[in-house]
Amino acid sequence: MYNRSRIIFILLALFATSSAVAQTSVSDVTDVTRETEELKLAALQALMMAPSERALPIVKKVLQGNNSDELKESALFILSQIGLPEAQVILVDFARDGDGEMRLSAIRMIGIGGDVNALSELSGLYDSGDADVRDAVLEAYLIADDSAAVYKLAATTDDKNSFEEAVHMLGMMGAHDELRKLRDRSGMSEALIHAYAMSGDAETLRELAMDGSDVERQTQAIEAMGMVGGREVSDTLVEIYSNSDSDDVKEAALHGLLMSGYDEGVLQLYRESQDMGEKRELLEMLVMMGSDQIYDVIDQALSGNR
C-alpha cells in the first residue's frame, strides 16, 4: 500500500511531465489520452487524503498548467476543501478573474467550501457580474445555506430582476424570516408571494389572502396557498370561497383547491351551493380533479338531485 509520500510523488510526476506517444493510430492516441486523463483525475482525488500543506502546491500546479477543464474543476473542488487561507484566496481569484465555466465553477466551489471570508467576496461579484455570474453566486449561497447574504441582495437592490431572483432563492432555501422582512418592501411583487409558497409559509399567505385591501395581491396569495397544500390550508381556501362575494376571489380559491388537489373541499362547496351556474362550475372542477366521488355526483345530478 502506498503511503502519503508515495502518493505525492506520483502526483508530482504526473503533472510535471508530459506523455509522448509515437507511431500510433488516432484511436490509440485517443485511448492513451483518455486513460492518462482518468489517471490524473484519480491521482487528484487521492489528494483528499493528503495534508493540506502538501496538497495545496500540487493543486496550484494543476490550475496553472495546461490541463483539461474537467481536471481543473476537480482541482477547484479540492481547493474548496483545503482550510488554508491561501487556498481560499486562490479560489476567490479564480471566481473574480477566471474565464467562462471555470469562473462559474470557482464561484460555486466557494459555496461548497463555505469559508466565511470567501463567501463575503461574492456580493461584489454579484453586483458587477453578468446574468451567469449572478446565478452562480446565488447557487453558491444556496449551497452554503447563507440566507442572510441572499436577503441582503434582495433588500438592497433597485433592480427588479435581481430582487425577484433573490426572493426566488430565499423561497428555495425556506427562509421564512428573511422573506417576512421583505413583506413591507414598497411595491411587493408577485415573485415574493410565490417565494412564500415555495418556502411553505402558509401563515403569511393566509394573512395576505384575508386582506382585501388589494384584490390583485389577495388573489395571488390565495392561489399561492394551493402550492403549499395541506388540510389546514385547503380548509382555509374553502372558507375564503364560501365567505366571499368577489368572483375573482372565488376563482382564485378554486384554482388554489385545484393545485392542492383537495377535491373533498370542492365537493363540499358543490353540495352547499344553491346556484345552478356555480354548481356546474364546481362539477367541472371535480371532473378536472379526477375525484373518486365524481360519478356519484353525476348520477345524482342526472337523477334530478342537487
N, C-alpha and C positions, 0 to 999 in steps of 0.2 A: 504494500500500500504506500502511495506517495505521501510524504509529509508536506507541510505547507511550503517549505523552502523549495521542494521539488516542483510543486505546482507553480510557484512564482517563476522559477527558472524556465519552465515550459512556456509560460505566457510570454516572457520576455523574448524567447527565441521565436515564437510565432509572430509577434508584432514587430520585431526588429529586423526580420529578414523577409525576403520575398521568394516565392517558389517559381522556378523556371521549368517550363515543360517544353521539350524539344521533340520535333519529328513525331507528333501525334496528330490524330484526326481531330476535327472540330468537336465531335461527340466526346472524345477522350478529354479534350481540354475542358469542355463543359462539366463533365463528371468530376474531374480533378478540382475545378474551381468550386463546385458545389460542396464537395467533400471538405475542401480547405475551409470554406466559409462555415460549414457546420462545426468543424473542429475549433475554429476561432470562437464561435458562439458558446460552445461547451466550455472552452477554456475561460472565457469571460465570466460565465456563470459560476465557475469554480471560485472566482474572486469573492463571492458572497461568504465563503468560509475563511477568507484571509483577514488579518488585522487591517484596520482602516488605513494605517500609515503605510502599509505595504501595498494595499490595493490601489490607493489614490494615484501614485505615479504611473501605474500601468493604464488605468482608466484615462488619464490625461494623454498618454501616448496614443491610445486608440482614437480619441476625439481629435487629436491633432494630425493623425496620419491619413493616408489615402485609403480609407476603409468604406465599406458599404453603409448606406443609411441604416439598414437593419442592425448592423453591428454597433453603429454609433448610438442608436436609440437604446440598445441594451446597455451600453456604457452609461448613458444618461440615467437610466433606471438605477444602476449600481451606484452612481454618483449621488442619487437622491437618498440612498440608504446609508451613506457614509456620514457620520456625525461630525466630521471635522469642519470647522468654519471655512477652510479653503475650498472644500468640495461644494459647499452651498454658494460660495462666491462664483465659482466656475459655472454652476448651474444657472445662476441669475444672469451671468454674462451671455450664456447661450440664449436664454429667454429674451434678453434685450437686443442682442446683435446677431443672432443666428438667422439663417435663411430658411424660408419655406416651412416644410413639415418639421425640420429639425428644431426650429424655433418654437413651434406649437407643441412639439413633444417635450421640450425643456420646460415650458410653462406648466404642462400637465404633471410632469415629474416633480415640480415644486409642490404641487398639491399632494402627491403621493408621499413625498418626504415629510411634509408637514412642519418644516422648520419655520419658526415664527419670524425670524429675520428675513428669510427668503420670501415668505408669504407677504410680508409688508411691502415688498417691492412691486407686487403685482398691480396694485391700484394705479401706479404711474403708467404701467404698460397698457392697462385698460384705457386710460384717458387718451393716450397717444396712438393706440393701435387701430388697425382696421377691423372689419367685422370678424374675421377669422381669429384674430388675436383676442378680441373681446370674448368670443365664445370660449376660447381655450382658457382664459382667465376665470370665467365663471365655472367652467368644468373643474378647474383646479380648486376653487373654493368649495365646490360640491364634494370633491374627493376628500378634501381636508376637513369638511364639515364646519367651515368657517362662515356661519350665517351672519355674524356681526359685520364682516367685511362686505358681504353682499348687500346687507341693509344700508351700509354707509354709501355704497354706489347708488342705490335706489333713492336714498334721502337727499343726496347732494346733486344729482344730475338734473339738468334742464332739458335733456334730450328725451323725447317721448319713447323712442325705440329702446334706448338704454334703460329707461325706467321699466318698461314692460318686460325686457329680457331679465332684468334683475329680480322683479317680483315673481316672474315665472320660475326662476331658480329657487327663490325662497319658498315657493309653493312645493317644489320638488323636495326641498330639504325639510318640509314640515315645520317651518319656522313660524309658529303661531305668534309669538311675542313680537317678533320683528315686523310681521305683516300687520298686526294690530296697531303698531306705532305709526304705520303709514296711512291709517284709515282717515285721519283728518287732513291729509295732504290735499291741497286745492286741486279740484278737477279730478277726483278719484276715477280711474279708468275701469273699463270692463276687465282689463287684464288683472287688476288687483282682485276683483271679485272671483275670477277664475282661479287665482292663486289661493284664495281662501278655500275654494273647493278642493284643489289639489292637495292642500295641507290637511284636509279633513276638519276644518274649523267650522263645524255646524253652528256653534254658538254665535259667532259673529255674523254668519249668513242669515241666521234666524232673526237677529236684530235688524239687519238691513231689509229682510223680507217683510217684516212687520211695520216698517217705516214707510208710510205712504206719501211723504213729503216730496219724493222724487220718483215718479212712477217708472221711468225707464230704469233707474238703478234698482228699484224694488223688483221689477220683473226679472232683471238679470240675476239678482240674488236668489229669487225663487227657483229659477231654472237650475242655477248652480247647486242648489241644495240636492237636486236629483243626482248630481255627480257624487255627492258624499254618500247618499243612500243610508240604509239602516231603518229600523222600525220607527224609532222616535222621529227622525227627520221626515219619513214618509207620512206619519200621522199628522205632523205639522203642515205638510202640503195639503192634506185632505182638509184640515181645519181652515187653512187660508182660502182654499177654493170655496168651501161652504159659507164662509163669512163675508166674502167679497161680492160687491155688485159690479166690479170692473171686469169687462170682457178680457182685457189684456192680462189682468192678474189671474183670472181663471185659466186662460190659455197657458200662461207660464206655469201654473201649478200642475196642469195636465202634462205638460212637457217634462216637468220635474218627476212626476209619477211614472211617466214612460221610461225615463232614464234610470230610475231606481228600480223599475220592474215590479212596482207594488200594485199588482192587479186587484188585491183584496180591497184596497182603498178606492180604486176606480169602481169596483163592483158595489161598494157601499154607497158611493155617490149616485150611481145609476139607480139603485133601489130607493134612495131618498128623494130623487128628483121627481117633480110633478110636471115638468116641461117636456113636451114631446121632442122638440128640437134638440134640447140638451141631452135627453136620453139617447137619441140617435147618435149624437157625437160621442157620448160615453160608450155606447155599444161598439162603435167603430174603433174606439181606443182599446177596448177589451180584445177585439179581434186582432189588432196590431200587436198586442202584448202576448198573444197566444195563451190567454187564460184557460186554465183547465175547466173552468166553470162556464165558459162561453156558450157551450152547446145547451146547457140547461137554461141559460138566459134566452138564447134564441128560441128554444122550444116554448118557453113561457110567453115570449113575445108573439109567436105565431098562434098561440092559444088564446091570445087576447088579454093575457095577464100582464099587468105593468110591473 
